[in-house]
């Protein structure tokens, strides 16, 4: 197994409150399996040993506020990662960040 960390940030540029949740960020592998972020109270050493501050489960931020934190994922050693997907809003919108390994030709780590 290996650990993937993603530093995520929210900035509320709307006129109302914004709900931010750790489960909005999902990692997909190339076989279609998904991985959810570990919560810091379920796996304290994952965050503590790397000096990472957990994003939190659910937060509400008011206009002009921002929120930053880390999400840690346990990934099987054999899994080939595809992307980190963030989803949210109404209607739901998504954005995908492609993940490459050092071994992929012509790619770099994201």
LOROVO-674175 format. One record per atom (N, C-alpha, C, O, CB): z, x, y; atom name. Coordinates in steps of 0.2 Angstrom, whole numbers, padded with zeros to 4 digits. Glycine has a CB too. Layout:
# residues N
     c3     c1     c2  name
      Z      X      Y    CA
...
# end
This chain:
# residues 110
     c3     c1     c2  name
   0000   0004  -0006     N
   0000   0000   0000    CA
   0000   0004   0006     C
   0002   0010   0006     O
   0006  -0005   0000    CB
  -0002   0001   0012     N
  -0002   0005   0018    CA
   0000   0000   0023     C
  -0001  -0006   0022     O
  -0009   0008   0020    CB
   0001   0002   0029     N
   0003  -0002   0035    CA
  -0002  -0002   0040     C
  -0003   0004   0042     O
   0010  -0001   0037    CB
  -0004  -0007   0043     N
  -0009  -0007   0048    CA
  -0005  -0010   0054     C
  -0002  -0016   0053     O
  -0015  -0012   0047    CB
  -0005  -0007   0060     N
  -0001  -0010   0066    CA
  -0007  -0012   0071     C
  -0012  -0008   0072     O
   0004  -0004   0069    CB
  -0005  -0017   0074     N
  -0010  -0019   0080    CA
  -0005  -0021   0086     C
   0000  -0024   0085     O
  -0014  -0026   0078    CB
  -0007  -0017   0091     N
  -0003  -0019   0098    CA
  -0007  -0025   0101     C
  -0013  -0024   0103     O
  -0003  -0013   0102    CB
  -0004  -0030   0102     N
  -0007  -0036   0105    CA
  -0004  -0038   0112     C
   0002  -0036   0113     O
  -0007  -0042   0100    CB
  -0008  -0041   0116     N
  -0005  -0043   0123    CA
  -0008  -0049   0125     C
  -0014  -0051   0123     O
  -0007  -0037   0128    CB
  -0004  -0053   0128     N
  -0006  -0060   0131    CA
  -0005  -0059   0138     C
   0000  -0056   0141     O
  -0002  -0066   0128    CB
  -0010  -0062   0142     N
  -0009  -0063   0150    CA
  -0010  -0070   0151     C
  -0016  -0072   0150     O
  -0013  -0057   0154    CB
  -0006  -0073   0154     N
  -0007  -0080   0156    CA
  -0010  -0081   0163     C
  -0007  -0080   0168     O
   0000  -0084   0156    CB
  -0017  -0082   0163     N
  -0020  -0083   0169    CA
  -0022  -0090   0170     C
  -0026  -0092   0175     O
  -0027  -0079   0169    CB
  -0019  -0095   0167     N
  -0020  -0102   0168    CA
  -0015  -0105   0172     C
  -0010  -0101   0175     O
  -0019  -0106   0161    CB
  -0015  -0111   0174     N
  -0010  -0114   0179    CA
  -0004  -0117   0175     C
   0000  -0120   0178     O
  -0014  -0119   0183    CB
  -0004  -0117   0168     N
   0001  -0120   0164    CA
   0004  -0115   0159     C
   0002  -0109   0159     O
  -0001  -0126   0161    CB
   0009  -0117   0155     N
   0012  -0113   0151    CA
   0007  -0111   0145     C
   0003  -0115   0143     O
   0018  -0116   0148    CB
   0008  -0105   0142     N
   0004  -0103   0136    CA
   0008  -0101   0130     C
   0013  -0098   0131     O
   0000  -0097   0139    CB
   0007  -0104   0125     N
   0010  -0103   0119    CA
   0007  -0097   0115     C
   0001  -0097   0114     O
   0011  -0109   0114    CB
   0011  -0092   0113     N
   0009  -0086   0110    CA
   0013  -0086   0103     C
   0019  -0086   0103     O
   0010  -0079   0114    CB
   0009  -0085   0098     N
   0012  -0085   0091    CA
   0009  -0079   0087     C
   0003  -0077   0088     O
   0010  -0091   0087    CB
   0014  -0076   0083     N
   0011  -0070   0079    CA
   0006  -0072   0074     C
   0002  -0068   0072     O
   0017  -0067   0075    CB
   0006  -0079   0071     N
   0002  -0081   0066    CA
  -0005  -0082   0069     C
  -0010  -0085   0065     O
   0004  -0087   0063    CB
  -0006  -0081   0075     N
  -0013  -0082   0078    CA
  -0017  -0075   0077     C
  -0023  -0075   0078     O
  -0013  -0082   0086    CB
  -0014  -0070   0074     N
  -0018  -0064   0073    CA
  -0018  -0063   0065     C
  -0012  -0062   0062     O
  -0014  -0058   0076    CB
  -0024  -0063   0062     N
  -0024  -0062   0055    CA
  -0029  -0057   0053     C
  -0034  -0056   0057     O
  -0027  -0069   0052    CB
  -0028  -0053   0048     N
  -0032  -0047   0046    CA
  -0036  -0050   0040     C
  -0033  -0053   0035     O
  -0028  -0041   0044    CB
  -0043  -0049   0040     N
  -0047  -0051   0035    CA
  -0050  -0044   0031     C
  -0051  -0039   0035     O
  -0053  -0055   0037    CB
  -0050  -0044   0025     N
  -0053  -0039   0021    CA
  -0060  -0041   0019     C
  -0062  -0047   0020     O
  -0049  -0037   0015    CB
  -0064  -0036   0017     N
  -0071  -0038   0015    CA
  -0072  -0042   0010     C
  -0078  -0045   0009     O
  -0075  -0031   0014    CB
  -0067  -0044   0006     N
  -0068  -0048   0000    CA
  -0066  -0055   0002     C
  -0066  -0060  -0002     O
  -0064  -0046  -0006    CB
  -0064  -0056   0008     N
  -0062  -0063   0011    CA
  -0054  -0064   0011     C
  -0052  -0070   0012     O
  -0065  -0068   0007    CB
  -0050  -0060   0008     N
  -0043  -0061   0008    CA
  -0040  -0059   0015     C
  -0043  -0056   0019     O
  -0039  -0056   0003    CB
  -0034  -0063   0016     N
  -0031  -0062   0023    CA
  -0024  -0060   0022     C
  -0021  -0060   0017     O
  -0031  -0069   0026    CB
  -0022  -0057   0028     N
  -0015  -0054   0028    CA
  -0012  -0056   0034     C
  -0015  -0055   0040     O
  -0015  -0046   0027    CB
  -0006  -0058   0034     N
  -0002  -0060   0040    CA
   0003  -0055   0042     C
   0005  -0051   0038     O
   0002  -0067   0038    CB
   0004  -0055   0048     N
   0009  -0050   0051    CA
   0016  -0051   0048     C
   0018  -0057   0047     O
   0009  -0051   0059    CB
   0019  -0046   0047     N
   0026  -0046   0044    CA
   0031  -0047   0050     C
   0030  -0045   0056     O
   0028  -0039   0041    CB
   0036  -0051   0049     N
   0041  -0053   0054    CA
   0046  -0047   0054     C
   0048  -0045   0049     O
   0044  -0060   0053    CB
   0049  -0045   0060     N
   0053  -0040   0060    CA
   0060  -0041   0056     C
   0063  -0036   0053     O
   0055  -0038   0067    CB
   0062  -0047   0055     N
   0068  -0049   0052    CA
   0067  -0049   0044     C
   0072  -0049   0040     O
   0071  -0055   0054    CB
   0061  -0049   0042     N
   0059  -0049   0035    CA
   0058  -0042   0033     C
   0060  -0040   0027     O
   0053  -0053   0033    CB
   0056  -0038   0037     N
   0054  -0031   0035    CA
   0056  -0026   0041     C
   0052  -0023   0044     O
   0047  -0030   0034    CB
   0063  -0026   0043     N
   0065  -0022   0048    CA
   0062  -0014   0048     C
   0061  -0012   0053     O
   0072  -0022   0049    CB
   0062  -0011   0042     N
   0060  -0004   0043    CA
   0053  -0003   0045     C
   0051   0002   0048     O
   0061  -0001   0036    CB
   0049  -0008   0043     N
   0042  -0007   0045    CA
   0041  -0006   0053     C
   0037  -0001   0055     O
   0038  -0013   0043    CB
   0045  -0009   0057     N
   0044  -0009   0064    CA
   0049  -0003   0066     C
   0047   0001   0071     O
   0046  -0015   0067    CB
   0055  -0003   0064     N
   0060   0002   0066    CA
   0058   0009   0065     C
   0058   0013   0069     O
   0067   0000   0063    CB
   0055   0010   0059     N
   0054   0017   0057    CA
   0048   0020   0061     C
   0047   0026   0062     O
   0052   0018   0050    CB
   0044   0016   0064     N
   0038   0018   0068    CA
   0039   0017   0076     C
   0035   0017   0080     O
   0032   0014   0066    CB
   0045   0015   0077     N
   0047   0013   0084    CA
   0043   0008   0088     C
   0040   0009   0093     O
   0047   0020   0088    CB
   0041   0003   0084     N
   0037  -0003   0087    CA
   0041  -0009   0088     C
   0045  -0011   0084     O
   0031  -0004   0082    CB
   0040  -0012   0094     N
   0043  -0018   0095    CA
   0039  -0024   0093     C
   0033  -0025   0095     O
   0045  -0019   0103    CB
   0042  -0028   0089     N
   0038  -0034   0086    CA
   0037  -0039   0092     C
   0041  -0040   0096     O
   0043  -0038   0081    CB
   0031  -0042   0091     N
   0029  -0047   0096    CA
   0033  -0053   0097     C
   0034  -0056   0102     O
   0021  -0049   0095    CB
   0035  -0055   0091     N
   0040  -0061   0090    CA
   0036  -0067   0087     C
   0029  -0067   0087     O
   0042  -0063   0097    CB
   0039  -0072   0085     N
   0036  -0077   0081    CA
   0032  -0082   0086     C
   0026  -0083   0085     O
   0041  -0081   0077    CB
   0036  -0085   0090     N
   0033  -0090   0095    CA
   0036  -0089   0102     C
   0042  -0088   0103     O
   0033  -0097   0093    CB
   0032  -0088   0107     N
   0034  -0087   0114    CA
   0030  -0091   0118     C
   0024  -0093   0117     O
   0033  -0079   0116    CB
   0033  -0094   0124     N
   0029  -0097   0129    CA
   0030  -0093   0135     C
   0035  -0091   0137     O
   0032  -0105   0130    CB
   0024  -0092   0138     N
   0024  -0088   0144    CA
   0021  -0092   0150     C
   0016  -0096   0149     O
   0020  -0081   0144    CB
   0024  -0092   0156     N
   0022  -0096   0161    CA
   0016  -0092   0165     C
   0015  -0087   0164     O
   0028  -0097   0166    CB
   0013  -0096   0170     N
   0007  -0093   0173    CA
   0009  -0086   0176     C
   0015  -0085   0179     O
   0005  -0098   0179    CB
   0005  -0081   0176     N
   0005  -0075   0179    CA
   0010  -0070   0175     C
   0011  -0064   0177     O
   0007  -0075   0186    CB
   0013  -0073   0169     N
   0017  -0068   0165    CA
   0013  -0065   0160     C
   0007  -0068   0158     O
   0023  -0072   0162    CB
   0015  -0060   0157     N
   0012  -0057   0151    CA
   0017  -0055   0146     C
   0023  -0055   0147     O
   0008  -0050   0154    CB
   0014  -0054   0140     N
   0018  -0053   0134    CA
   0015  -0047   0130     C
   0008  -0048   0128     O
   0019  -0059   0129    CB
   0018  -0042   0127     N
   0015  -0037   0123    CA
   0020  -0036   0117     C
   0026  -0036   0118     O
   0014  -0031   0128    CB
   0017  -0033   0112     N
   0021  -0032   0106    CA
   0017  -0029   0100     C
   0010  -0029   0101     O
   0025  -0037   0104    CB
   0020  -0028   0095     N
   0016  -0025   0089    CA
   0017  -0030   0083     C
   0021  -0034   0083     O
   0019  -0018   0087    CB
   0011  -0030   0079     N
   0011  -0034   0073    CA
   0010  -0029   0067     C
   0005  -0025   0068     O
   0006  -0039   0073    CB
   0014  -0029   0062     N
   0013  -0024   0056    CA
   0010  -0028   0050     C
   0013  -0034   0049     O
   0019  -0020   0055    CB
   0006  -0026   0047     N
   0003  -0029   0041    CA
   0003  -0024   0035     C
   0001  -0018   0036     O
  -0005  -0031   0042    CB
   0005  -0027   0029     N
   0005  -0023   0023    CA
  -0002  -0024   0020     C
  -0003  -0030   0019     O
   0011  -0025   0018    CB
  -0005  -0019   0019     N
  -0012  -0020   0016    CA
  -0012  -0016   0009     C
  -0010  -0010   0009     O
  -0017  -0017   0021    CB
  -0015  -0019   0004     N
  -0016  -0015  -0002    CA
  -0020  -0009  -0001     C
  -0025  -0009   0003     O
  -0019  -0020  -0008    CB
  -0019  -0003  -0005     N
  -0022   0003  -0004    CA
  -0030   0002  -0005     C
  -0034   0006  -0002     O
  -0019   0008  -0008    CB
  -0032  -0002  -0010     N
  -0039  -0003  -0012    CA
  -0043  -0008  -0007     C
  -0049  -0008  -0007     O
  -0039  -0005  -0019    CB
  -0039  -0011  -0003     N
  -0043  -0016   0002    CA
  -0047  -0013   0007     C
  -0045  -0008   0010     O
  -0037  -0021   0005    CB
  -0053  -0015   0008     N
  -0057  -0013   0013    CA
  -0057  -0018   0019     C
  -0059  -0024   0018     O
  -0065  -0012   0010    CB
  -0054  -0016   0024     N
  -0053  -0021   0030    CA
  -0060  -0022   0033     C
  -0064  -0018   0034     O
  -0048  -0018   0035    CB
  -0060  -0028   0036     N
  -0066  -0031   0040    CA
  -0064  -0032   0047     C
  -0067  -0029   0051     O
  -0068  -0037   0037    CB
  -0059  -0036   0048     N
  -0058  -0038   0055    CA
  -0051  -0040   0056     C
  -0047  -0043   0052     O
  -0063  -0043   0058    CB
  -0049  -0040   0063     N
  -0043  -0043   0065    CA
  -0045  -0049   0069     C
  -0049  -0048   0074     O
  -0038  -0038   0069    CB
  -0043  -0055   0067     N
  -0045  -0061   0071    CA
  -0039  -0064   0075     C
  -0034  -0065   0072     O
  -0048  -0066   0066    CB
  -0041  -0066   0081     N
  -0036  -0070   0085    CA
  -0039  -0077   0086     C
  -0044  -0077   0088     O
  -0034  -0066   0092    CB
  -0034  -0082   0085     N
  -0037  -0089   0086    CA
  -0031  -0092   0090     C
  -0025  -0091   0090     O
  -0038  -0092   0080    CB
  -0034  -0097   0094     N
  -0029  -0101   0098    CA
  -0033  -0106   0103     C
  -0039  -0105   0104     O
  -0024  -0097   0102    CB
  -0029  -0110   0106     N
  -0031  -0114   0112    CA
  -0033  -0121   0109     C
  -0033  -0122   0103     O
  -0037  -0111   0115    CB
  -0035  -0125   0113     N
  -0038  -0132   0111    CA
  -0044  -0134   0116     C
  -0043  -0135   0122     O
  -0032  -0137   0112    CB
  -0050  -0134   0113     N
  -0051  -0133   0106    CA
  -0050  -0126   0104     C
  -0050  -0121   0108     O
  -0059  -0135   0105    CB
  -0050  -0124   0098     N
  -0048  -0118   0095    CA
  -0054  -0113   0096     C
  -0060  -0115   0095     O
  -0047  -0118   0088    CB
  -0052  -0107   0099     N
  -0057  -0102   0100    CA
  -0055  -0096   0096     C
  -0049  -0095   0095     O
  -0058  -0100   0108    CB
  -0059  -0092   0094     N
  -0058  -0086   0090    CA
  -0061  -0080   0093     C
  -0066  -0080   0097     O
  -0059  -0086   0083    CB
  -0058  -0074   0092     N
  -0061  -0067   0094    CA
  -0060  -0063   0088     C
  -0054  -0063   0085     O
  -0059  -0064   0101    CB
  -0065  -0059   0086     N
  -0064  -0054   0080    CA
  -0065  -0047   0083     C
  -0069  -0045   0087     O
  -0069  -0056   0075    CB
  -0060  -0043   0080     N
  -0060  -0036   0082    CA
  -0062  -0032   0075     C
  -0058  -0033   0070     O
  -0054  -0033   0085    CB
  -0068  -0029   0075     N
  -0070  -0026   0068    CA
  -0065  -0020   0067     C
  -0063  -0016   0072     O
  -0077  -0024   0069    CB
  -0063  -0019   0061     N
  -0059  -0013   0059    CA
  -0063  -0008   0054     C
  -0066  -0011   0050     O
  -0053  -0015   0055    CB
  -0063  -0002   0056     N
  -0067   0003   0052    CA
  -0062   0008   0050     C
  -0057   0009   0053     O
  -0073   0006   0056    CB
  -0064   0011   0044     N
  -0060   0017   0042    CA
  -0063   0023   0043     C
  -0069   0023   0045     O
  -0059   0016   0034    CB
  -0060   0029   0043     N
  -0062   0035   0044    CA
  -0068   0037   0040     C
  -0073   0041   0042     O
  -0057   0041   0044    CB
  -0069   0034   0034     N
  -0074   0035   0029    CA
  -0080   0032   0030     C
  -0085   0034   0027     O
  -0071   0034   0022    CB
  -0080   0027   0035     N
  -0087   0023   0036    CA
  -0091   0027   0041     C
  -0089   0030   0046     O
  -0085   0016   0040    CB
  -0097   0028   0038     N
  -0102   0032   0042    CA
  -0104   0029   0049     C
  -0105   0023   0049     O
  -0109   0033   0038    CB
  -0103   0033   0054     N
  -0105   0031   0061    CA
  -0100   0026   0064     C
  -0102   0024   0069     O
  -0112   0028   0060    CB
  -0094   0026   0061     N
  -0089   0021   0064    CA
  -0083   0025   0066     C
  -0082   0031   0064     O
  -0087   0015   0059    CB
  -0079   0022   0070     N
  -0073   0025   0072    CA
  -0067   0020   0071     C
  -0068   0014   0071     O
  -0073   0028   0079    CB
  -0061   0022   0071     N
  -0055   0018   0071    CA
  -0055   0014   0077     C
  -0056   0016   0082     O
  -0049   0022   0070    CB
  -0053   0007   0076     N
  -0052   0003   0081    CA
  -0044   0001   0082     C
  -0042  -0002   0086     O
  -0056  -0004   0081    CB
# end
